[in-house]
Amino acid sequence: MNTATKLGGFALGLAAVFGSAVGVGNIAGPTGATAQAEQGHGHGGDTGKQEAAKEAPIPGGLQVSQDGYTLSPETTVVKKGKKTDFRFTVNGPDGKPVTRYQPLHGKKLHLIVARRDLSGFQHLHPTEAGGGVWTVPLTLPEAGAYRFYTDVQPNDTKEQLTLGTDVTAPGDYDPEPLPKPVQVAKVDGYEVRLDGALVPGKSSKLTLSVSKDGKPVTDLEPYLEAYGHLVALRDRDMAYLHVHPDGEPGDGKTKPGPGVTFFAEVPSSGAYRLYLDFQHEGKVRTAEFTATAGTGTVPAPAEPGAEPGHDDDHDH
């Protein structure tokens, strides 16, 4: 996530982008040819392309460490289906847990969890246990590898950081295929319609409209100072984007539904999973969509017995 993307405030025409300046520490780059380009693993003497690759931004959430700050869970293994007191710290350049943060959209810290097949999404808000330790009740319902993301801005930094790490729930992993793109998602009796398309490298206007029992919902409730929160994860490498809507409750212009508009910029063609959090009648719900950008397509489900992470048409 671009460190210029703030959770702490709104601006009309807000455009949030994947990517941030290259940070210090462990970096997991994008997959495939993109990874080779951005890591500068070129062949021949094309210096210009190699220099451009070195300066290419790294999508958010692929870094465990950024600018010397590191996401450090107390454990990276959690039993599936069992509620766990999950604890972690964000350690600073001095190796010590950070204890002072600037609030980002009403919270000092946001924690996003999703399994690597893009299922099992959770948007959590841990509490401080003291000494820079954060704690949150956590249940990982199915076995598999999960990506954890945290949005933070320590007091000593000028920009927001998005850090990521993997946590595993041991057991037989049965990945779910990525759902096909649809315009309408259903959750708890609500229908959410997605209008707009993702365009690689450009600000894309997305409007998500909420209805219930066939009637538009016009009294959405503020949740963390917004009428909606949108997270997008890129298929395969799980690059992360957290955006907030155009406008804010109480600004005299933004209506509480049925439509919530976002401006987002994705870095590449590909398939993305979108998660919209909205609150109505005192409860937060999450509507999920699959969307494609550019020439991106949704991968076909794996054949039974196929090894995960291998393409059938790739020669070895």
C-alpha positions as CSV (number, residue, x, y, z in Angstrom):
1,M,0.0,0.0,0.0
2,N,1.4,3.4,-0.9
3,T,2.6,5.1,2.2
4,A,0.9,8.2,0.9
5,T,-2.5,6.5,1.4
6,K,-3.7,7.7,4.8
7,L,-6.3,6.0,7.0
8,G,-6.5,9.0,9.3
9,G,-8.5,11.3,7.1
10,F,-10.4,11.9,3.9
11,A,-10.0,14.0,0.8
12,L,-12.4,14.4,-2.1
13,G,-11.1,12.4,-5.0
14,L,-9.0,10.3,-2.7
15,A,-6.8,7.9,-4.8
16,A,-5.2,5.1,-3.0
17,V,-2.6,3.0,-4.7
18,F,-0.7,-0.3,-4.1
19,G,3.0,0.3,-3.6
20,S,5.3,2.0,-1.2
21,A,8.9,3.1,-1.2
22,V,11.4,0.3,-0.8
23,G,11.8,-0.3,2.9
24,V,14.7,-1.7,4.9
25,G,14.3,-5.4,5.9
26,N,12.8,-8.5,4.5
27,I,10.9,-8.1,1.3
28,A,8.8,-10.6,-0.6
29,G,8.4,-9.3,-4.1
30,P,5.6,-9.9,-6.7
31,T,5.3,-13.2,-8.5
32,G,6.3,-14.3,-12.0
33,A,8.0,-12.0,-14.5
34,T,7.0,-8.9,-12.5
35,A,9.2,-10.2,-9.6
36,Q,12.2,-10.5,-11.9
37,A,11.7,-7.1,-13.4
38,E,11.2,-5.3,-10.0
39,Q,14.2,-7.2,-8.4
40,G,16.4,-6.2,-11.3
41,H,17.2,-9.7,-12.5
42,G,17.5,-8.8,-16.1
43,H,19.8,-10.1,-18.7
44,G,22.1,-8.2,-21.1
45,G,23.2,-4.6,-20.7
46,D,19.9,-2.7,-20.7
47,T,20.9,-0.4,-17.9
48,G,17.9,1.8,-18.3
49,K,15.4,-1.0,-17.6
50,Q,17.4,-2.2,-14.7
51,E,17.5,1.2,-13.1
52,A,13.8,1.6,-13.6
53,A,13.2,-1.8,-12.0
54,K,15.2,-0.8,-9.0
55,E,13.0,2.2,-8.5
56,A,9.7,0.3,-9.0
57,P,7.5,0.6,-5.9
58,I,6.8,-2.6,-3.9
59,P,3.1,-3.3,-3.5
60,G,1.9,-2.9,0.1
61,G,1.7,-5.8,2.5
62,L,4.6,-7.8,0.9
63,Q,7.1,-6.4,3.4
64,V,7.6,-7.8,6.9
65,S,9.8,-4.8,7.6
66,Q,9.7,-1.3,6.2
67,D,11.9,1.6,7.1
68,G,13.3,-0.4,10.0
69,Y,9.8,-1.3,11.5
70,T,8.9,-5.0,11.7
71,L,5.7,-6.9,12.4
72,S,6.6,-9.5,15.0
73,P,4.0,-12.1,16.1
74,E,4.7,-14.1,19.3
75,T,3.7,-17.2,17.3
76,T,3.3,-18.0,13.6
77,V,1.4,-21.2,14.2
78,V,-2.3,-21.2,15.4
79,K,-4.6,-24.3,15.8
80,K,-7.4,-24.2,13.3
81,G,-10.9,-23.6,14.7
82,K,-9.6,-22.7,18.2
83,K,-9.9,-19.2,19.6
84,T,-6.5,-17.9,20.4
85,D,-5.2,-14.9,22.3
86,F,-3.0,-13.7,19.4
87,R,-0.2,-11.3,20.4
88,F,2.3,-9.3,18.4
89,T,4.5,-6.3,18.4
90,V,5.6,-3.7,15.9
91,N,9.3,-3.3,16.5
92,G,11.2,-0.2,15.7
93,P,14.6,0.3,14.1
94,D,16.1,-0.1,17.6
95,G,14.5,-3.6,17.9
96,K,12.2,-2.5,20.7
97,P,8.4,-2.6,20.5
98,V,6.8,0.7,19.4
99,T,4.5,2.2,22.1
100,R,3.4,5.5,20.5
101,Y,1.3,5.7,17.4
102,Q,-0.7,8.3,15.4
103,P,-4.4,7.2,15.1
104,L,-5.3,6.0,11.6
105,H,-9.0,6.3,11.0
106,G,-10.0,6.2,14.7
107,K,-7.6,3.4,15.7
108,K,-3.9,3.2,16.4
109,L,-3.6,-0.1,14.6
110,H,-5.7,-2.1,12.1
111,L,-5.2,-5.8,11.5
112,I,-6.3,-7.6,8.3
113,V,-6.3,-11.4,8.0
114,A,-6.9,-13.5,4.9
115,R,-6.0,-17.0,3.9
116,R,-3.7,-17.3,0.9
117,D,-6.6,-18.5,-1.3
118,L,-8.3,-15.1,-0.5
119,S,-10.9,-16.7,1.8
120,G,-11.4,-16.2,5.5
121,F,-11.2,-12.4,5.5
122,Q,-11.2,-10.7,8.9
123,H,-10.8,-7.0,9.8
124,L,-9.7,-6.8,13.4
125,H,-8.8,-4.1,15.9
126,P,-6.4,-5.4,18.6
127,T,-6.1,-3.8,22.0
128,E,-2.9,-2.7,23.8
129,A,-1.7,-5.1,26.5
130,G,1.2,-2.8,27.6
131,G,4.8,-2.4,26.7
132,G,4.0,-2.3,22.9
133,V,2.3,-5.7,22.9
134,W,-1.0,-6.0,21.0
135,T,-3.6,-8.7,21.6
136,V,-6.7,-9.8,19.8
137,P,-9.1,-12.9,20.0
138,L,-8.4,-14.8,16.8
139,T,-9.9,-17.9,15.3
140,L,-8.6,-19.3,12.0
141,P,-11.5,-21.5,10.9
142,E,-9.6,-23.6,8.3
143,A,-6.1,-25.0,7.8
144,G,-3.7,-23.2,5.6
145,A,-1.3,-20.2,5.4
146,Y,-2.8,-16.9,6.3
147,R,-1.5,-13.4,5.5
148,F,-1.6,-10.9,8.3
149,Y,-1.4,-7.1,7.5
150,T,-1.2,-4.2,9.9
151,D,-1.7,-0.5,9.1
152,V,0.3,1.7,11.5
153,Q,2.0,5.0,11.8
154,P,4.5,5.2,14.6
155,N,5.0,8.7,16.0
156,D,8.5,8.8,14.7
157,T,7.5,8.2,11.0
158,K,6.1,10.8,8.6
159,E,4.0,8.2,6.7
160,Q,1.8,5.2,7.3
161,L,3.3,1.8,7.1
162,T,1.7,-1.5,5.9
163,L,3.5,-4.5,7.2
164,G,2.7,-8.2,6.5
165,T,3.6,-11.6,7.8
166,D,2.4,-15.2,7.4
167,V,0.7,-17.3,10.1
168,T,-0.1,-21.0,9.6
169,A,-3.0,-23.1,10.8
170,P,-1.6,-26.7,10.4
171,G,-3.8,-29.4,8.8
172,D,-4.9,-30.6,5.5
173,Y,-5.1,-27.6,3.2
174,D,-8.0,-27.6,0.8
175,P,-7.8,-24.3,-1.1
176,E,-11.0,-22.7,-2.4
177,P,-11.1,-21.6,-6.0
178,L,-11.3,-17.8,-6.5
179,P,-15.0,-17.0,-7.2
180,K,-15.9,-15.6,-10.6
181,P,-16.5,-11.9,-10.9
182,V,-20.1,-10.8,-10.1
183,Q,-21.7,-7.4,-9.8
184,V,-23.9,-8.2,-6.8
185,A,-22.8,-9.8,-3.5
186,K,-25.2,-11.0,-0.9
187,V,-24.5,-11.0,2.9
188,D,-27.0,-11.4,5.8
189,G,-30.0,-10.5,3.7
190,Y,-28.2,-7.5,2.1
191,E,-27.3,-7.0,-1.5
192,V,-24.3,-4.9,-2.5
193,R,-23.9,-3.9,-6.2
194,L,-20.4,-3.1,-7.6
195,D,-20.3,-0.5,-10.4
196,G,-17.1,0.5,-12.0
197,A,-13.9,-1.3,-13.3
198,L,-10.3,-1.5,-12.2
199,V,-7.9,0.0,-14.7
200,P,-4.2,-0.8,-14.1
201,G,-2.1,2.3,-13.4
202,K,-5.1,4.7,-13.3
203,S,-7.4,5.9,-10.6
204,S,-10.6,3.8,-10.9
205,K,-14.0,4.9,-9.6
206,L,-15.8,2.1,-7.8
207,T,-19.3,2.6,-6.3
208,L,-20.8,0.0,-4.0
209,S,-24.5,0.4,-3.4
210,V,-26.3,-1.4,-0.5
211,S,-29.9,-2.6,-0.5
212,K,-32.0,-4.8,1.7
213,D,-35.2,-6.5,0.8
214,G,-35.1,-4.8,-2.6
215,K,-34.9,-1.3,-1.1
216,P,-31.9,1.0,-1.1
217,V,-30.3,1.4,2.4
218,T,-30.1,5.2,3.0
219,D,-29.1,5.1,6.7
220,L,-25.7,3.4,6.7
221,E,-24.0,4.0,10.0
222,P,-20.5,5.5,10.5
223,Y,-18.0,2.8,11.2
224,L,-14.5,3.9,12.1
225,E,-15.4,7.4,10.8
226,A,-16.6,6.2,7.4
227,Y,-19.7,4.7,5.7
228,G,-17.6,2.0,4.3
229,H,-14.1,0.4,4.2
230,L,-12.7,-1.3,1.2
231,V,-9.7,-3.7,1.1
232,A,-8.4,-5.3,-2.1
233,L,-6.0,-8.2,-2.3
234,R,-4.3,-9.2,-5.5
235,D,-4.5,-12.9,-6.4
236,R,-1.3,-15.0,-6.1
237,D,1.0,-12.6,-4.2
238,M,-1.7,-11.0,-2.0
239,A,-0.5,-7.4,-2.5
240,Y,-2.7,-5.2,-0.3
241,L,-4.7,-2.1,-0.8
242,H,-6.8,-0.4,1.9
243,V,-8.9,2.6,0.7
244,H,-11.7,4.7,2.1
245,P,-14.5,6.5,0.4
246,D,-14.8,9.8,-1.2
247,G,-16.2,12.1,1.6
248,E,-17.0,11.5,5.2
249,P,-19.9,11.4,7.6
250,G,-20.9,14.9,8.7
251,D,-19.1,16.8,5.9
252,G,-22.5,18.2,4.6
253,K,-22.1,16.4,1.2
254,T,-21.7,12.7,1.8
255,K,-25.0,10.8,2.1
256,P,-25.3,7.7,4.3
257,G,-26.0,5.4,1.4
258,P,-27.1,3.6,-0.6
259,G,-23.9,4.2,-2.6
260,V,-20.4,4.5,-1.2
261,T,-17.8,5.6,-3.7
262,F,-14.1,4.8,-3.7
263,F,-11.1,5.8,-5.9
264,A,-8.5,3.1,-6.2
265,E,-5.5,2.5,-8.3
266,V,-4.1,-1.0,-9.0
267,P,-0.6,-1.6,-10.3
268,S,-1.1,-4.4,-12.8
269,S,-3.5,-6.5,-14.7
270,G,-4.8,-9.5,-12.7
271,A,-7.5,-10.8,-10.5
272,Y,-8.4,-9.1,-7.2
273,R,-10.6,-9.8,-4.3
274,L,-12.5,-6.9,-2.8
275,Y,-13.9,-6.8,0.7
276,L,-16.4,-4.0,1.7
277,D,-17.1,-3.5,5.4
278,F,-20.3,-1.5,6.1
279,Q,-22.4,-1.0,9.2
280,H,-26.2,-1.0,9.5
281,E,-28.5,-1.6,12.4
282,G,-25.6,-1.8,14.7
283,K,-23.7,-4.6,13.0
284,V,-20.7,-4.6,10.7
285,R,-21.0,-6.9,7.6
286,T,-18.5,-7.7,4.8
287,A,-19.5,-8.1,1.2
288,E,-16.9,-9.8,-1.0
289,F,-16.3,-9.5,-4.8
290,T,-13.9,-10.7,-7.4
291,A,-12.8,-8.2,-9.9
292,T,-10.3,-8.2,-12.8
293,A,-8.1,-5.4,-14.1
294,G,-6.8,-5.0,-17.6
295,T,-6.2,-8.4,-19.3
296,G,-6.5,-10.2,-16.0
297,T,-8.6,-13.4,-15.7
298,V,-9.7,-15.5,-12.8
299,P,-7.5,-18.7,-12.6
300,A,-9.3,-22.0,-13.4
301,P,-9.8,-24.3,-10.4
302,A,-6.9,-26.6,-9.8
303,E,-7.3,-30.2,-11.0
304,P,-7.9,-32.8,-8.3
305,G,-4.5,-34.1,-7.2
306,A,-2.5,-31.2,-8.7
307,E,0.3,-29.8,-6.6
308,P,-0.6,-26.4,-5.2
309,G,1.5,-23.5,-6.6
310,H,2.3,-25.2,-10.0
311,D,0.9,-24.3,-13.3
312,D,-0.1,-27.3,-15.5
313,D,1.2,-25.6,-18.7
314,H,4.6,-24.7,-17.3
315,D,7.5,-26.8,-18.4
316,H,9.9,-28.1,-15.8
